[in-house]
Amino acid sequence: MFLRRSFCQLCRRDFVHPLPSFERSGKRTISIDFQGRPQFRGKTDTERAKWLKDNIPRALRKIDRSIKETLSCKNKLVVLHGEYDYFWKFDSEDKLNDWIVTTDSDNKQGFSRAYLALSRNKRALFYGNLNTEVPKDGEQTRAGYCQLRSPVCQTMRMNYDWSDFTHLVIRMRGDGRAYGLGLQTNYKRTGVVDFTMGLTANDQYHYPMFTRGGPYWQIVKIPFSKFYLSHKGTVQDKQSPMDLNEVGFFCINLMDNVDGPFHLEIDYIALLRDENHEENHAYELYQVEDYVTNVY
């Protein structure tokens, strides 16, 4: 009887009319549909006008950057063997503004703290304190992570094109800890149909970076072919080469389960083209059925 009544209501399209609602707060109204599910109301004219006022200038800036990038010859020049592209050079305070620092405490999942500042040597200093204490909320089972994330490409494409390069080069000096490097691909596709329906949104390519500690700088050169695929931190059995045409952002993670302070000073992050490096992917490419693993 209930299903027939619900079906009749749906056929009469009664859900077009205002349904009984309740107030969660003074700013938000939630309506209940015929199945008892909450339905958030649409934006009012004032909210819509405020949203347009906040987002239209941002969209225009992206269009402007896209036009300048298209008209410039930067992406049209041929990258030769041995050439470097110093993609991020940390020599001023302005170079740090768009970088994002996140920890487990930001999401109420732990007590770690991390910061990004300009060191006395005019370099980027990623520092803080890692805390693996698990909050006593009955939900979390582990804690302790800090992340430094690069800005997203501020153009309409919203992805970096690193297909002309083979290596990632970082000049840094650390504290002896092991950090994890991450590359997010297919972050926000524009003009492309996403047949995965967002299931690959949490896919990242990782590779460890070991620091020696001490006062001396070290240069780390990592081929992109060494990065392995993971999903929400879990290494996938079904590996695939990374698509360097669709790099969303780059990140540095600290999750070594060691409590205490940390510091990582970074001079630059560059890209290198080495034509002697012919490796496409360093790991086995298993031919596994989709229903066995990697079901997307």
Secondary structure, 3 states (H helix, E strand, C coil): CHHHHHHHHHHCCHHHCCCCEEECCCCCEEEECCCCCEEECCCCHHHHHHHHHHHHHHHHHHHHHHHHHHHCCCCCCCCCCCCEEEEEECCCHHHHCCCEEEEHHHHCCCCCEEEEEECCCCCEEEEEEECCCCCCCCCCCCCCCEEEECCCCCCCCCCECCCCCCEEEEEEECCCCEEEEEEEECCCCCCCCCCCCCCCCCEEEEEEEECCCCCCCEEEEEEHHHCEEEECCEECCCCCCCCCCCEEEEEEEECCCCCEEEEEEEEEEEEECCCCCCCCCCCCCCCCCCCCCCCC
